[in-house]
Amino acid sequence: MNVIPIWKAARGGVLNPSQLKHSPAGKHRSSSPFCSALNCALIRVTSRFLSARRRLSLVTLALLSLCPLAGAKQDTSNVPFRHPGILVNRAQLDLVRDRVAQGVEPQKTAFAALLASPLAAPDYTPTPHATVECGPYSRPDIGCKDERRDATAAYTQALAWTVTGDERYARNAIRIMNAWAGTLTGGHLNDNGPVQAAWAASVWPRAAEIIRYRGDLWPQPDIARFQQMLVTQYVPSLINGCDENGNKELAMSEALVGIGVFNDDRVLFAHGIRMWRGRAPAYIYLKSDGPAPLAPPSGLPTSAPWSNKGYLPPLVEGLLQETARDPHHAAMAFASMVNTAETARQQGLDLYAEQGARIIAAMEYQAQYLPPNNTPAPEKLEFALEPTWEIAFNHFHTRLGAALPRMAKVLPTNRPTGADLNHMVWETLTHGDIGAVGLPPLVNAAPARRAP
C-alpha cells in the first residue's frame, strides 16, 4: 500500500524535513500540529481497509516513519517481551499475593487500602466516552477524569484479582477495558488532550497485561480491539512528544513503553525509550551538568522552565525542573521517569543505570524537606508527601543497597501510597520492599536502526 498518496490527500503534501526539530539525542519531533493531524488522517484511512493485526502493524510504522528512529541508542532487539512485564512480573505478583496472605507489611496494609478504595468496588461502573476533550485547568472536562478514573480502576481490580483470586475483580477489569475499547473513537482533544492520553495510557496497559497473562478470562477478539484502541486513540497524541514541561513528555514516554510491551511492538517500545533518554537528563539537575541544567531535546526554553513566576531556585543537586512550580507536578514527572525505567528493567534493559545518580539525588533532595527530616524549605518552594518514591527506593535501596538515608526515614510516614488518578498507583503494594524477585538478566541493546 502506497501511503504517500494518502498523506497528500490528507494534508495536500508530504512531510518536509525542515518541519522537524533535531535534538542532540537524535530525537525528531514535529514543530507544529502537522504531524499529529497527518497521523490521525492516515489512521482513519488504513482502519477502513486493513485487517486488525495488519492495521496495528502498518499504523504503528506509519506513525513512526514521521519521526524516524535514528541517531540514538535504544533497545530494538528481537528478544521477545516478558509477560506480564509492565512495572511488575509474574513472580513479583505471586510474592505480593503471598505477603498479603501471610500478613507481611507493607503489603498487608497497602492491600487493605486498595480494597477500601471505591476503585475496587465490586459494582464499579465505567463511564466511557467517544471523544475525550481536556482543556487547560480542566475546562472543559469531557471524559478526562472519567477516563483516568476508569483506567486506574481497571488496574486496581486487576491487582485485587491477583491477590484474592476472586474472578469478579478480573471480570470487572475486563468490563472496564472493553467499554472504552468499544466506545473511544475520537481521540484526545484540546490543550491537555495529549497529556491526558499519556496519563491514561500509562495505566491501561498495566491492567491489560495482568488480566491477559494471569488467566484466560479475556477473549482474544476483545484483546485485539483493546490493542487497536491503544494504537489508534492514544499513540497519535504521544508519538511526537511535547515541547512543554517535562512531566508531560516523561508521561508520554512511559505510555509508549507500556503500549509497546502489551502490543509486542518493539518499534513503539524503542521510541518510548528514546523519548525517555532525551528528556530524563534534562529534568533533574546535577552539579556535573555545569552552570545550567541540560537542555531538553527540542532545545526550546519553554520546554524546561526551571523558574516560576519569575523565581529561579538555586541550582542544587537533585533539583527537579518543576520544583519551583509545585510538588505534585514534580512528583508526577519523577514517577513517570521511574515507571519507565522499571518497565524497561522488567524487560532486561537498565535505564536506571543511565540516570541513577539523578534519580537518587532527586529523592534525597526532596526527602530532606519532608517529615521526619523537616529541614526548613527554601523560600518560595513547597514540598509535600506524594504517592510515589516506592519503586525507585525499592530499586536503589532494596535491590542495590544504596543508603538513601533521608528517603528511608520518609517512606514509613508515606505508606501506604494510594492512587492519584494519574499514574502514581498503589506503589507500596507492588514495590514496597519487594526486592529483585523475578527480574530477568540484562540484555544488551542492539544498535539503533531506522524504522521501515
C-alpha positions in Angstrom: 0.0 0.0 0.0 1.5 3.4 -1.0 1.0 5.7 1.8 2.4 8.8 0.1 -0.8 9.5 -1.9 -2.8 9.1 1.3 -0.7 11.7 3.0 -1.0 14.0 0.1 -4.8 13.6 0.1 -4.9 14.2 3.8 -2.8 17.3 4.0 -2.1 18.4 0.5 1.6 17.4 0.6 4.2 15.2 2.2 6.3 15.8 5.3 9.1 18.2 4.7 12.3 17.5 6.7 12.5 21.2 7.6 9.4 20.8 9.7 11.3 18.5 12.2 13.4 19.6 15.1 16.6 17.6 15.7 17.9 17.2 19.2 21.4 16.3 20.3 19.9 12.9 21.3 18.8 12.2 17.8 15.2 12.9 18.6 12.9 14.1 15.8 9.7 15.9 16.6 7.1 17.8 14.7 7.3 21.6 15.1 3.6 22.0 14.5 0.3 20.1 14.7 1.1 18.9 11.2 2.5 15.5 12.2 -0.3 14.7 14.7 -3.1 15.6 12.3 -1.5 13.6 9.5 -1.1 10.6 11.7 -4.8 10.7 12.5 -5.7 11.0 8.9 -3.6 8.1 8.0 -5.1 6.0 10.8 -8.6 6.7 9.6 -7.8 5.6 6.0 -5.9 2.5 7.0 -8.5 1.5 9.5 -11.1 1.1 6.8 -9.2 -1.3 4.6 -6.9 -3.5 6.7 -7.3 -6.5 9.0 -6.9 -5.8 12.7 -3.4 -7.3 13.0 -2.1 -5.8 9.8 -3.7 -2.5 10.7 -1.9 -2.3 14.0 1.5 -3.0 12.4 1.1 -0.6 9.5 -0.4 2.2 11.6 2.5 2.0 14.1 5.1 2.0 11.3 3.3 4.9 9.6 3.3 7.0 12.7 6.9 6.3 13.5 8.0 7.0 9.9 7.2 10.6 10.6 9.7 10.6 13.5 12.5 8.3 12.3 14.4 6.2 14.9 17.8 7.4 14.1 20.9 8.6 15.9 20.1 7.4 19.5 21.0 4.3 21.4 17.9 2.2 22.1 16.6 -1.3 22.5 15.4 -2.5 19.2 16.4 -6.1 19.8 14.4 -9.1 18.7 14.3 -10.6 22.2 10.7 -11.5 23.0 8.9 -9.3 25.6 8.4 -10.9 29.0 4.8 -11.1 30.1 3.5 -9.8 32.4 6.2 -7.2 32.3 4.8 -3.7 32.8 6.0 -2.5 36.2 5.6 -6.0 37.6 6.4 -9.6 36.7 4.7 -12.9 37.5 6.9 -13.9 40.4 6.5 -10.4 41.9 2.8 -10.6 41.7 2.9 -14.0 43.4 5.1 -12.6 46.2 2.7 -9.7 46.7 -0.2 -12.2 47.0 1.7 -14.4 49.4 2.8 -11.4 51.6 -0.8 -10.2 51.9 -2.0 -13.7 52.8 0.7 -14.0 55.4 0.1 -10.5 56.9 3.5 -9.2 55.9 4.0 -5.4 55.8 3.9 -3.2 53.9 1.8 -5.2 51.6 -0.9 -6.1 54.2 -1.8 -2.5 55.0 -1.4 -1.4 51.3 -3.8 -4.1 50.1 -6.4 -3.2 52.8 -6.2 0.4 51.5 -6.7 -0.8 47.9 -9.8 -2.9 48.9 -11.3 0.0 50.8 -11.0 2.2 47.7 -14.1 2.9 45.5 -11.9 1.9 42.6 -12.1 -1.7 43.9 -15.9 -1.8 44.3 -17.5 -5.0 43.0 -20.2 -2.8 41.3 -17.8 -0.3 39.8 -19.3 1.1 36.6 -17.2 2.6 33.9 -18.1 5.8 32.1 -16.6 5.6 28.5 -16.6 8.5 26.1 -16.4 8.5 22.3 -14.1 11.6 22.5 -12.1 12.9 25.4 -11.6 16.7 25.5 -9.4 18.2 28.1 -8.8 21.9 28.2 -6.5 24.0 30.5 -7.4 23.7 34.2 -10.0 21.0 33.2 -12.1 23.5 31.2 -13.6 21.7 29.5 -13.5 18.3 31.2 -15.3 15.9 28.8 -14.4 12.5 29.9 -11.0 13.4 31.3 -11.4 12.4 34.9 -13.7 9.6 33.9 -11.0 8.1 31.7 -8.3 8.4 34.3 -10.5 7.0 37.0 -11.6 4.1 34.8 -8.0 3.2 33.8 -7.0 3.3 37.4 -10.0 1.2 38.4 -9.1 -1.4 35.9 -5.6 -1.7 37.3 -6.9 -1.7 40.8 -9.3 -4.5 40.0 -6.6 -6.5 38.2 -4.4 -6.3 41.3 -7.3 -7.2 43.6 -7.8 -10.3 41.4 -4.2 -11.2 41.6 -4.2 -11.1 45.4 -7.6 -12.7 46.2 -8.1 -15.0 43.2 -11.7 -13.7 43.0 -12.7 -13.7 39.3 -15.2 -10.9 39.9 -12.4 -8.4 40.0 -10.9 -9.7 36.8 -14.3 -9.6 35.0 -14.8 -6.0 36.3 -11.4 -5.0 34.8 -12.3 -6.6 31.5 -15.7 -4.9 31.5 -14.0 -1.5 32.0 -11.4 -2.1 29.3 -13.9 -3.4 26.8 -16.2 -0.5 27.5 -13.6 2.0 26.5 -12.3 -0.1 23.6 -15.8 -0.2 22.2 -16.5 3.5 22.6 -13.4 5.7 22.2 -13.2 6.7 18.6 -12.5 10.4 18.6 -9.2 10.5 20.4 -8.0 13.2 22.8 -8.6 16.9 22.0 -7.8 20.4 23.3 -4.7 21.7 25.0 -4.4 18.9 27.6 -5.5 16.2 25.3 -2.0 14.8 24.7 -1.0 14.6 28.4 -4.4 13.2 29.2 -3.7 10.4 26.7 -0.3 9.9 28.3 -1.7 9.6 31.8 -4.4 7.1 30.8 -2.2 5.1 28.5 0.4 4.8 31.3 -2.1 2.8 33.3 -4.3 1.0 30.8 -1.5 -1.4 29.7 -0.7 -2.3 33.3 -4.2 -3.6 33.8 -4.4 -5.3 30.5 -1.1 -7.0 30.9 -2.1 -8.6 34.2 -5.5 -9.7 33.0 -4.2 -11.1 29.8 -1.2 -13.1 31.2 -2.5 -14.4 34.5 -5.6 -16.1 33.2 -7.8 -16.8 30.1 -10.9 -14.8 31.0 -10.3 -12.1 28.4 -11.4 -13.3 24.9 -8.8 -12.8 22.2 -11.0 -10.6 20.0 -11.5 -8.2 22.9 -7.8 -8.1 23.5 -7.2 -7.3 19.8 -9.8 -4.5 20.0 -8.1 -3.1 23.1 -4.7 -3.2 21.4 -6.2 -1.4 18.4 -7.6 1.3 20.7 -4.2 1.9 22.2 -2.6 2.4 18.8 -5.3 4.5 17.1 -6.7 6.5 20.0 -3.5 7.1 22.1 -0.4 6.8 20.1 -1.1 9.8 17.8 -1.2 12.0 20.8 2.0 10.6 22.2 4.4 9.9 19.3 5.7 13.4 18.8 6.5 14.2 22.4 5.8 17.6 24.0 7.7 20.9 23.9 6.4 21.9 27.3 7.1 21.0 30.9 8.9 17.7 31.3 6.2 15.9 33.3 4.2 15.7 30.1 6.9 14.2 27.9 8.0 11.8 30.5 4.4 10.5 30.9 4.3 10.1 27.1 7.5 8.0 27.2 6.0 5.8 29.9 2.8 5.3 27.9 4.7 4.4 24.7 6.8 1.9 26.5 3.8 0.3 28.2 1.9 0.1 24.9 4.9 -1.4 23.2 5.2 -4.2 25.7 1.5 -5.0 25.7 1.2 -4.9 21.9 4.6 -6.8 21.5 5.7 -3.8 19.4 9.5 -3.3 19.5 9.3 -0.1 17.4 6.9 1.7 19.8 8.9 0.4 22.8 12.2 1.8 21.3 10.5 5.1 20.5 9.4 5.5 24.1 12.9 4.6 25.4 14.5 7.1 23.1 12.0 9.8 24.3 12.9 9.0 27.9 16.6 9.2 27.1 16.1 12.6 25.6 14.0 14.1 28.5 15.2 12.4 31.7 18.6 14.0 31.9 17.0 17.4 31.3 14.6 17.1 34.2 16.9 16.6 37.3 19.9 18.8 37.9 23.4 17.5 38.9 26.4 19.7 39.6 28.2 17.9 36.9 25.8 19.4 34.3 27.7 22.7 34.8 26.3 26.2 35.5 22.9 25.4 33.8 20.7 22.4 33.5 20.9 20.2 30.4 18.6 21.3 27.6 15.6 19.1 26.6 15.7 17.6 23.1 13.9 20.4 21.5 16.2 23.0 22.9 13.3 25.3 23.5 13.3 27.3 26.8 9.6 26.8 27.1 10.3 23.0 27.2 12.1 23.4 30.5 11.1 26.4 32.6 13.0 25.9 35.9 11.6 29.2 37.3 8.1 30.0 38.4 6.5 33.5 38.4 10.0 35.0 37.9 11.7 33.0 40.7 14.5 30.7 39.8 15.6 28.5 42.7 19.3 27.9 43.3 20.6 25.1 41.2 21.5 22.4 43.7 22.0 18.6 43.3 18.6 16.9 42.8 16.5 19.9 41.9 13.7 18.9 39.6 12.7 21.1 36.6 9.2 21.7 38.1 10.2 22.1 41.8 9.5 25.8 41.6 6.1 25.1 40.2 4.6 22.8 42.8 5.4 19.4 44.4 2.8 17.4 42.6 3.9 18.1 39.0 7.5 17.4 40.1 6.4 14.1 41.6 4.4 13.2 38.5 7.4 13.6 36.3 9.6 11.7 38.8 7.1 8.8 38.8 6.9 8.7 35.0 10.7 8.6 34.8 11.0 5.8 37.3 8.0 3.8 36.0 9.6 3.8 32.5 12.9 2.6 33.9 11.1 -0.1 36.0 9.2 -1.5 33.0 12.4 -1.4 30.9 14.2 -3.3 33.7 11.4 -5.9 33.7 12.4 -6.4 30.1 16.1 -6.6 30.7 17.1 -3.0 29.8 18.7 -1.0 32.6 17.7 2.6 32.3 18.2 3.0 36.0 22.0 2.7 35.4 21.9 5.5 32.9 20.2 8.1 35.2 20.6 6.6 38.6 22.6 9.5 40.0 19.8 11.9 39.1 17.1 9.7 40.5 18.9 9.2 43.8 19.7 12.9 44.1 16.1 13.9 43.4 14.8 11.5 46.1 17.3 12.8 48.7 16.8 16.4 47.8 13.0 16.2 48.3 13.2 14.0 51.4 15.2 16.5 53.4 12.2 18.8 53.5 9.7 16.2 54.4 8.8 14.7 57.8 10.6 13.5 59.9 13.7 15.2 58.4 12.0 18.6 58.3 14.8 20.8 57.0 13.3 24.3 56.5 12.3 24.6 52.9 13.9 27.3 50.8 11.9 30.5 50.3 9.1 30.2 47.7 9.5 26.4 47.4 6.9 23.9 48.6 7.3 20.2 49.4 4.7 17.5 50.2 4.2 13.8 50.6 3.2 12.3 47.2 2.1 8.7 46.3 5.4 7.8 44.8 9.1 7.1 45.5 8.5 3.4 46.4 9.5 2.0 43.1 12.7 4.0 42.9 13.5 3.3 46.6 13.0 -0.4 46.1 15.4 -0.5 43.1 18.2 1.6 44.5 17.9 0.7 48.2 16.4 -2.8 48.4 17.9 -4.2 45.2 21.2 -2.4 45.0 21.9 -1.5 48.6 22.2 2.3 48.3 21.7 4.0 51.6 19.3 6.9 50.8 19.1 7.9 54.5 16.7 10.8 54.1 14.1 8.9 52.0 14.5 5.9 54.2 13.0 8.0 57.0 10.3 9.5 54.9 8.8 6.3 53.3 7.3 4.8 56.6 5.4 8.1 57.1 4.1 7.9 53.5 2.9 4.3 53.5 0.7 3.0 52.1 0.6 5.1 48.9 -2.7 5.2 47.1 -3.9 6.1 43.7 -3.8 9.7 42.4 -5.9 9.1 39.3 -2.9 10.0 37.0 -0.3 7.3 37.0 1.0 7.0 40.6 -1.0 4.0 41.7 -0.6 1.5 44.6 3.2 1.7 44.6 3.6 0.4 48.2 1.6 -2.7 47.4 3.5 -3.6 44.2 7.0 -2.5 45.2 7.3 -1.8 48.9 10.5 -3.8 50.0 9.8 -6.2 47.2 13.4 -6.6 46.0 14.5 -8.1 42.7 12.2 -11.0 42.6 11.5 -12.2 39.0 13.8 -9.7 37.3 15.4 -11.1 34.1 19.1 -10.8 33.3 20.1 -7.7 31.4 20.0 -7.7 27.6 22.5 -5.7 25.7 20.7 -3.2 23.5 21.1 -3.7 19.7 22.5 -0.9 17.6 19.9 1.8 16.7 18.0 1.2 13.5 15.8 3.3 11.3 12.1 2.3 11.3 10.9 0.9 7.9 
